[in-house]
Amino acid sequence: MTHTPGPPLLFLDIDGPLIPFGSPASGASPAPDAGPGHPLLGRLDPTIGPRLLALGCTLVWATTWEHEANEVVAPRIGLPPLPVIEWPASPAVGVPRGLHWKTPALVAWAAGRPFVWVDDEIGAMDREWVAAQHPGPALLHRVDPATGLAYDDFTALADWLRGPARADCQCRVPQ
């Protein structure tokens, strides 16, 4: 299996994984200055950015927030500006029913490079489609939208990144 060298990509959604729809992140102090117009920003965990960076992946926003993610969310969780996937104006043609609208764009953006996709809307059809369409390793990690990214999620991500299928990708994952 041939893929582009370098650290894997980590495609990151905001609503659900970073801004949980349940109660605010337990044990974490809310992010400062939620501000008017964004009532759920107070649910952001300001410690999550450094934990994501420690995974050693190239983080990429894969969210409908698009560039606003760098302006509003990144500074509140300790992330630098990240690359942003700009979604196509119309959905992909000829894809199976039940496939998430993000899936074809993520596979195209990855261009064979290993990737992790963290989202709360990943389904079985997405996993099957990525397995058939993407030549490199991929982990589609569904996060519980009620709680957002949690300790167990980070453990699963780190375990996959350390796995034997990932040995040729030069990942930097803390022990």
Buried (B, 14 or more C-beta within 10 A) or exposed (E): EEBEEEBBBBBBBBBBBBBBBEEBBEEBEBBEEBEEEBEBBBBBBBBBBEBBBEBBBBBBBBBEBEEBBBEBBBBBBBBEEBEBBEBEEEEBEEBEEEBBEBBBBBBEBBEEBBBBBBBBBBBEBBBEBBEEEBBBBBBBBBBBBEBBBBEEBBEBBBEBBEEEBBEEBEBEBEE
